[in-house]
C-alpha cells in the first residue's frame, strides 16, 4: 500500500494552496478545487495523513507540508469555529 499512499501524498502536495490549506473536493472534469471547500476544516485530515507518512518514510517534505497545513487550520479554522 505504501506506493499507493505515497503517490496520493505527492499529488496532495501539488494541491496545497499559498495559505497552507488542502482542498476538500476537486471538480472531476477539471481537477480544480471547489471554491467552497478550498479552505475547509478537512485540511486537518491531510495533516494527520502526511504526518504519519512522514514518520513512516522519513520524507521531510510530507512533514513540512503537514506543518504548514496545521498552521493554516490553527490560524483560519479554529478561531472562528469553522467545523
N, C-alpha and C positions, 0 to 999 in steps of 0.2 A: 504494500500500500504506500510505502514511502515515495516511490517515483510519482504516483498519482498526486499525493498531497503536496509534494514539492513543486510539481507543475502548477497546481492550483495556487500555491503561495506566490510563485513567480509571476503569474498573471495578476494576482491580487495586488502585488506591489506596483504594477503599472497603473492601477486604478486609484491609488491614493492621491487625494487632492492636495492642494497647497496648504490647506489648513490642517491636514493630517487625517481627515476622515476617509473611510472606505464607503462606496455607495452600497446601498442595500438591494438595489434592483437595477438591472440593465435591460434596455429595450432589446428583445430577442432578435430583431432585424438589424438594428444599427449599432448595438452594443453601447449606446450612450446611456449614462446614468439618468435615472428619473430625477427631475429637479426636486420633487417632493421628498425623495428618500436618499438624496445625495449625501446629506449630513445627518444621519439618524443615530439613535442610540445603538443600533445594531453594529456599529463600528466596534463596540465592546467585544462582540463575538470574534471578530477578526484579531483583536488584541490577544485574547486567550489562545486562539489557534496559533498565531505567529510566535507567541512566547514559548508555547510548548514545542513547536517545531524548531525554534532556535535552540532550546535545551537539548533536543534530540540530535540535531545535526551539527551544532556548533556554528551555524551560519549567523554572523553578526548582523547582516542586512535585515534578517527577519526580526531580530530583537530591536534594531534601530527603528524600523517601520512601526513595530508594535508600540514602542515608547512614544513616538510621535502621535500615534492614534490615541493612546491613553491620555496624553496631554490635551488633545482635542476634546475628548469626552469630558475631562475634568473642567476644561475651560468653557465649552459650548453647550454641554448637555446637562450636567449635574446642577449648575447654579439655577437653571430655570425649570428643572424638573421635567425635561422632555422625554419622559418614559411612557 
